[in-house]
Amino acid sequence: MQKTARAPARRRSGKFRKELPFHLMLLPAVILVFIYMYIPLGGLIIAFQKFIPAKGLFGNQKWVGWDNFIYLYHLPGAISALKNTVIIAFWKIILHLIIPITVSILLNEVRSTAFRRTAQTLIYLPHFLSWIIMGGILIDILSPSGGIVNRLLGLFGVEPIFFLGSNDHFRFTLIFTDVWKEFGFNTIVYLAAITNIDPNQYEAATIDGANRFQRMLYVTLPNMRMIIVLMMVLSLGNVLNAGFDQVFNLYSKQVYATGDILDTFIYRIGLIDAQFGVATAMGMFKSVVSTLFISTSYYCAYRFADYRIF
């Protein structure tokens, strides 16, 4: 009995010693996450205060309860920023699924290895450019006076379009340029899924008389189903992240009505207008809603795609 009881304990001890190097390897990252992600959560108390920086975080600040949240609800631009964030993020999520899937399937059908590798390299490159660099490029090529895009449109008799200064076009420009920048990198995931498909399935489909389009439809797509579902549910966590870097480098006061998002709104309220309590309240609202979406997405990933974090 005694030996039987000691056996599981020895196995657990041996497993712990075996995994100890991996835990030690993760320890620096865990410490950094704790310092920079969890300790700052204490600053959320500012959302319930009329915060005066001179008094310090732990000074004698005036508590205002939910007043900052109520003020936000009635603040001009807050609801508009929330609406813009949801619309822009929604379309980015949808297109970041459809376009990479389509491109990865088409690349898989290319027979020329040299052409496929060249195409992959070209569509990956924009991902590695920061939005500061990309913003400068887009401002030049989309300029209504001399930009290459408007020059090309002018050949067909189209009047110059102010893509970055018109509320009719700015939101579409944000979505299109973000997808253009990132879709190539996202195809890596789907190409990896395609390479894991058993070639015998394609051979069997060919013997049964399936053409190339039918093989894509009945062999490639069904085998990608799990990774597509996984990527879709995980992307739900980004429903309130419309891309601060991109919007901040491209927007202006002219397009606040359609381009201002929660992150840029928080930046202006907090750092420019110095309304720290109000900005923190908005950031807290965004974090809580994002947490709910992330939790739901991970549950759906576990429920429908058998995906587990740990």
HELIX and SHEET records of a PDB file:
HELIX    1   1 GLN A    2  VAL A   33  1                                  32    
HELIX    2   2 PHE A   34  TYR A   38  3                                   5    
HELIX    3   3 ILE A   39  PHE A   48  5                                  10    
HELIX    4   4 PRO A   53  LYS A   55  5                                   3    
HELIX    5   5 ASP A   67  HIS A   74  1                                   8    
HELIX    6   6 ALA A   78  GLU A  109  1                                  32    
HELIX    7   7 THR A  113  TYR A  124  1                                  12    
HELIX    8   8 LEU A  125  PHE A  128  5                                   4    
HELIX    9   9 TRP A  131  ILE A  141  1                                  11    
HELIX   10  10 ILE A  148  GLY A  154  1                                   7    
HELIX   11  11 PHE A  170  THR A  195  1                                  26    
HELIX   12  12 PRO A  199  ILE A  207  1                                   9    
HELIX   13  13 ARG A  212  ARG A  215  1                                   4    
HELIX   14  14 MET A  216  THR A  220  3                                   5    
HELIX   15  15 LEU A  221  ASN A  223  1                                   3    
HELIX   16  16 ARG A  225  LEU A  234  1                                  10    
HELIX   17  17 SER A  235  ASN A  238  5                                   4    
HELIX   18  18 PHE A  244  LEU A  250  1                                   7    
HELIX   19  19 LYS A  253  VAL A  255  5                                   3    
HELIX   20  20 TYR A  256  GLY A  259  1                                   4    
HELIX   21  21 LEU A  262  TYR A  267  1                                   6    
HELIX   22  22 ARG A  268  ILE A  272  3                                   5    
HELIX   23  23 PHE A  276  ALA A  305  1                                  30    
SHEET    1   A 2 GLN A  49  LYS A  50  0                                        
SHEET    2   A 2 LYS A  62  TRP A  63 -1                                        
END                                                                             
